[in-house]
Amino acid sequence: DHDRAATFNRLTGLQCQTGRTISYRIAHFLRFRDDKLIEFRAVLDSFDAAEQMLGHPIDLSAETTLPELLPA
């Protein structure tokens, strides 16, 4: 679209340590000026990618506590 472009892709790779295939969708948004790329943005579901790298779903229902950042 004139000086802008967008793509919607699937990125697939192999995790070397486990041999597991990792695959997720990613969107790219590009802007050009004088036939040169001047802006690039990418959006992906990093949560899905993290679960695939770990090899299991991340349980968000579990209650977690954060360590105190400041002394009492």
C-alpha positions in Angstrom: 0.0 0.0 0.0 2.2 2.8 -1.3 5.0 3.1 1.3 3.6 0.5 3.8 3.4 -3.2 3.8 2.2 -5.9 6.3 2.7 -9.6 6.4 1.2 -12.4 8.4 3.5 -15.4 8.7 4.1 -18.7 10.5 7.6 -19.0 12.0 8.8 -22.6 12.4 12.1 -23.7 14.0 13.7 -26.6 15.7 14.7 -26.4 19.4 18.2 -27.8 19.4 18.2 -29.1 23.0 15.1 -31.2 22.7 14.5 -31.6 18.9 11.0 -30.2 19.4 9.5 -28.2 16.6 8.4 -24.7 17.6 5.8 -22.9 15.4 3.9 -19.7 15.9 2.3 -16.9 14.0 4.0 -13.5 13.6 2.9 -10.2 11.9 5.3 -7.7 10.4 4.6 -4.1 9.6 7.0 -2.2 7.4 7.3 1.3 6.2 9.6 2.5 3.3 10.9 5.8 2.1 13.1 6.3 -1.0 13.0 2.5 -1.6 14.6 1.9 1.9 13.1 0.3 4.9 12.7 3.0 7.6 10.4 1.3 10.1 9.9 -2.3 11.1 7.6 -3.7 13.8 6.8 -7.3 14.6 4.0 -8.7 16.8 3.9 -12.3 18.0 2.2 -14.3 20.7 5.3 -14.6 22.9 3.3 -16.5 25.6 2.5 -19.3 23.1 6.2 -19.3 22.0 7.3 -19.6 25.6 4.9 -22.5 26.3 6.3 -24.3 23.3 9.9 -23.7 24.3 9.1 -25.1 27.8 7.2 -28.0 26.3 4.1 -27.5 28.6 1.3 -25.0 29.3 2.1 -22.3 31.8 -0.3 -22.6 34.7 -1.7 -19.1 35.4 -4.2 -20.3 38.0 -1.6 -21.0 40.6 -1.2 -18.3 43.3 2.3 -16.9 43.3 4.1 -14.5 45.6 6.8 -12.1 44.7 9.8 -11.5 46.9 9.8 -8.3 48.8 11.7 -5.7 46.8 12.3 -3.3 49.8 13.4 -4.3 53.3 10.7 -4.0 56.0 
